[in-house]
Amino acid sequence: MGMERLLTADGTPTLFHPAYGEAYHPRQGALLQARRLYLEKTLTHLHPAPRVLEVGFGLGVNFRVALESALSRGVRLSYLAVEREPLPREALAQIPLPLPRAEAVFADLLRAWPTSCFQGSWGELRLLFLDVREAVLPSRWATAVYLDPFSPRANPEAWSLPVLLKLRRSLKRGGRLATYSAQGAFRRALREAGFALHRVPGVGKREWTVGIARGAPPG
């Protein structure tokens, strides 16, 4: 069964994944969530040398929003994404965004897709095409974690305590993890993994979740 292209409320498109029974982005807006939640709640838009670790590259919307911000500020972006099921080039090409600087870079990336490493004067994108449970992640590297797989209902493994511990160890002290999920079991696991938990108002839903890395990671 093929994927259905949907238009979200902010005018940006997304795709519906029939196997998971979910779209890649909320109906309120793909671009809106990428900016308000992942870019801004992790303070990536203010960081002088952002290093982003993303779980769930998907359609590359979060990457392009982070890249547009970095390019507009004249800073380099380092981005590491883990994606278990990379989409074909044709699917990614269906999702244009009104981000002129980032779209020029993304067009070059699509010509080389799928590629595990993509570099330019803007910085670097590295992709690990595997399950996050199997990924070897750099220690105390990231300034921000974007946790954006399919939901805990559809993809519970990506939200499990072992994965959250792994993400905590890869995040620098004081770094932030942001995600759209407000599920109780996930939030308890996030706290157990060594994050100070913050509930923030969501868009299109009551709350989003931000975790701040405090102290040394457990174990």
KOLKEZA-272182 format. One record per residue: x, y, z of N, C-alpha, C in turn. Coordinates in steps of 0.2 Angstrom, whole numbers, plus 2048, in hexadecimal, padded with zeros to 3 digits. Each point is the difference from the previous one (the first is absolute). Layout:
BEGIN
XYZXYZXYZ;...
This chain:
BEGIN
8047FA8007FC806800804806800;7FF8057FB8048068007FE805805;8048058017FF8058057FC8067FD;7FC8038047FB8057FE803807802;8018047FB8028078017FA804803;8028048067FB804803803807801;7FB8058008028078017FE801807;8058038047FF8028077FD807800;7FE8028067FD8078018048067FE;8077FF8018048067FF8028007F8;7FD7FC7FC8018007F98067FB7FE;8037FD8048067FB7FF7FD7F97FF;8037FC7FC7FD7F97FF8047FB804;7FD7FB8018037FA8047FD7FA7FC;8027FA8037FE7F97FD7FD7FC806;7FB7FC7FE7FD7FC8048037F97FF;8027FC8058037FA8007FB7FB802;7FE7FC7FB7FB7FB8018017FA805;8077FE8008027FB8057FF802807;8028068028008038067F9803802;7FC8017FB7FA804801800807802;8068037FF8018078028038047FA;7FF8078018048047FB807802803;8048027FC8078028037FF806804;7FB8047FF8008078037F8801803;7FF8048057F98028027FD8047FB;7F97FF8007FC8047FB800807801;8028028068018088018068037FC;8057FC7FE8058037FC8077FD801;8037FD7FB8067FD800806805801;7FF8067FD805805801800803807;7F98018027FF8038078037FC805;7FF7F98008037FC805807800800;8038007FA807800800804806803;7FC8067FF8038068027FF801808;7F97FF8027FE8028068037FB806;8007F97FE8027FB8048077FF800;8027FD7FA8077FD8008058067FF;7FF8057FC805805800800804806;7FB8038027FF8058058017FD807;7FC7FB8028007FD8078077FD802;8047FE7FB8077FE801805806800;7FE8067FE8048058008058007FA;7FF7FB7FB8048007FB8018067FC;7FA8048008008067FC805805803;8027FF8068058058038077FE801;8017F97FF8077FD8018058027FB;8068028028058037FC8037FA7FC;7FF7FA8028037FA7FC7FC7FA801;7FA8007FE7FB7FB8018027F97FE;7FF7FB8048017F97FE7FA7FC802;7FC7FE7FB7FA7FD8018007F97FF;7FD7FC8047FF7F97FF7F87FE800;7FE7FE7FA7F97FE7FF7FF7F97FF;7FB7FE8047FD7F97FF7FA8017FB;8007FD7FA7FB8017FB8018057FB;8047FF7FC8018067FB7FA8017FB;7FD7FA7FF7F98017FC8018047FA;7FC8057FF8008047FA805806800;8058008058058058007FE807802;7FA8018037FD807801804803806;8017FC8058038038068088027FE;8037FC7FC8068017FE8018077FC;7FB8007FB8008067FC7FE807804;7FC7FF8057FE806804807802804;8037FB8038068018048068037FB;8007FE7FA8058027FC7FE8087FD;7FA8017FF7FE8077FE802805806;7FF7FE806802804806807801800;8047FB7FF8078008018038057FA;7FD7FF7FA8038047FA7FE807801;7FA8018037FE807801804804805;8037FC8048048038068088007FE;8027FC7FB8077FF7FE8037FC804;7FD7FB8038047FB8047FF7F97FD;8057FB8028007FA7FD7FC7FB804;7FC7FC7FC7FC7FB8038037F9800;8007FC8058027F98007FA7FC802;7FE7FB7FC7FA7FD8008017F87FF;7FE7FD8058007F88007F97FE801;7FE7FC7FB7F97FD8008007F97FF;7FB7FC8047FF7F98007FA7FF7FD;8007FC7FB7FA7FF7FC7FF7F87FE;7FC7FD8037FF7F87FE7FE7FF7F9;7FB8047FE7FD7FF7FA8008067FB;8068017FD8018067FC7FB8007FA;7FD8057FE7FB8017FB8048007F9;7FD7FE7FB8038017F98018087FE;8048017FC8018077FE7FA8037FD;7FC7FC7FD7FA8037FD7FB803805;8007FC8067FB802805803807804;8068008018038068037FF8067FB;8007FF7FA8008067FB7F9802800;7FB7FD8037F98028007FE805805;8068018047FE805806805806800;7FE8057FB8048068007FE804806;8058048027FE8058068028077FE;7FD8058038028077FE806802804;8067FD7FF8068018048058017FA;8018057FD8048017FA8087FE801;8038018068077FF8008007F8801;7FC7FD8058007F98017FE7FC7FA;7FB8027FD7FE7FC7FA8067FF7FB;8048057FF8058007FB8057FA802;8028008078047FA8027FC7FA800;7FA8008017FC7F98007FF7FE7F9;8008047FB8007FE7F98067FC7FE;8068028038067FD7FF8007F9803;7FE8008068007FA8047FB7FB7FD;7FB8027FD7FB7FB7FC8047FD7FA;8048047FD8037FD7FA8057FA802;8028008078057FB8027FC7FB804;7FA8018017FC7FC8057FF7F87FE;8017FB804801801807808800801;802805804807800802801801807;8057FD803802800807803806803;8038047FB8038068038008057FA;7FE8068027FF8067FB803806803;8058037FD8048068038008067FB;8008058038018077FC802805805;8018067FD8028068047FB801805;7FA7FE8007FB8018058017FB806;8047FB7FF8017FB8067FF7F97FD;7FD7FB8048007F97FF7FA7FD802;7FE7FB7FC7FA7FC8018037F9800;7FF7FC8058017F98007FA7FC802;7FF7FA7FC7FA7FC8018027F9802;7FD7FD8058007F98017FA7FD7FE;8007FC7FB7FA7FC7FE7FF7FA804;7FE8008067FF7FA8047FB802806;7FF7FB8047FC801806804803805;7FD8058038038048058037FC806;7FD7FA8018027FB8058077FD7FE;8028007FA8067FD7FE8058067FE;7FE8068008058057FE805802806;8068017FD8068028058008087FF;7FE803806800807800806803803;8028067FE8068038037FE803807;8057FF8057FF802807800807801;7FB8038048008078028028057FA;7FC7FF7FA8028037FA7FA8057FE;7FA7FE8017FA8047FE7FF806804;7FE8067FD7FD8068047F97FF800;7FD7FC7FC7F87FF8007FF7F97FD;7FA7FD8037FE7FA7FD7F98017FE;7FE7FF7FA7FA8007FD7FD7F9800;7FB7FE8047FD7F98017FA8017FC;8007FD7F97FA8017FC7FF7FA7FC;8007FA8037FD7FA7FC7F9800800;7FD7FA7FE7F97FF8007FE7FF808;7FA8018017FE8018078027F9805;7FF8018068017FA8057FC7FB7FE;7FA8017FE7FB7FB7FE8027FC7FA;8028047FB8027FC7FA8077FE800;8058038048077FE7FF803800807;7FE7FC8058018018078087FF801;8037FC7FC8087FF802804806800;7FE8057FB8048068007FF805806;7FB7FE8047FE8048068027FD807;8047FA7FF8017FC806806803804;8007FE8068068028058077FF7FD;8017FA7FD8077FF7FE8028057FA;7FB8027FC8018057FB801807803;7FC802805801806803806801804;8037FA8038068008038068027FB;7FF7FD7FB8058007FA8008087FE;7FA8037FF8008077FE802804805;7FF7FF806803804806807800800;8037FA7FF8088008008038037FA;7FC8017FB8028047FA7FF807800;7FD8038057FE807801805803805;8028067FE8048048047FC802806;8048018067FC8028067FD8077FF;7FA8018017FC8067FF7FC8007F9;8027FB7FC7FD7FF7FA7F87FE801;7FC8017FA7F97FF8017FE7FB7FB;7FB7FC8027FC7FB7FC7F98037FF;7FE8007FA7F98027FF7FC7FB7FC;7FA7FF8027FC7FB7FC7F8802801;7FC7FE7FB7F98018007FC7FC805;8037FB8027FC7FB805800802807;7FA7FF8037FF8028077FD7FA803;8027FA7FE7FE7FA8038037FF807;7FC7FD8048028008078067FB801;7FF7FA7FD8067FB8018068027FD;8008047FA8068037FD803805805;7FC8048028028068058047FD806;7FD7FA8038037FD8068077FD7FE;8007FD7FA8077FE7FD8058057FF;7FD8067FD8058057FF803803806;7FC8008068028038068067FB803;7FE7F97FF8057FB8038068007FC;8008027F98068007FC804806802;7FE8058058058058027FE8077FD;7FA8017FE7FD8067FE7FC804805;8018068007FB8058047FB8017FB;7FA7FE8027FA8007FC7FC807800;7FE8027FA7FD8078007FA7FE7FB;7FA8028027FA8007FC7FF8077FD;7FF8007F97FF8077FD7FA7FF7FC;7FD8067FF7FA8007FC8017FE7F9;7FC7FC7FD8007FD7F97FC8047FC;8017FF7F97FC8037FB7FC7FA7FD;7F98018017FC7FA7FD7FF7FB805;8038008068007FB805801804807;7FE7FD805801804807807801802;8057FB7FF8068018028057FC7FC;8068037FF8067FD7FE8057FE806;8057FD7FE8057FE8068078027FE;8038048058078018008047FD805;8067FD7FF8047FE805807803800;8028028068078038008057FC804;8057FF7FD8057FB802804803806;7FF7FD8068038038068047FB804;8068028028057FC8038037FB7FC;8027FA8038037FB7FC7FB7FB7FE;8007FD7F97FB7FB7FE8017FA805;7FA7FD8018007FA8048047FA7FD;8037FD8048047F97FE8058017FB;
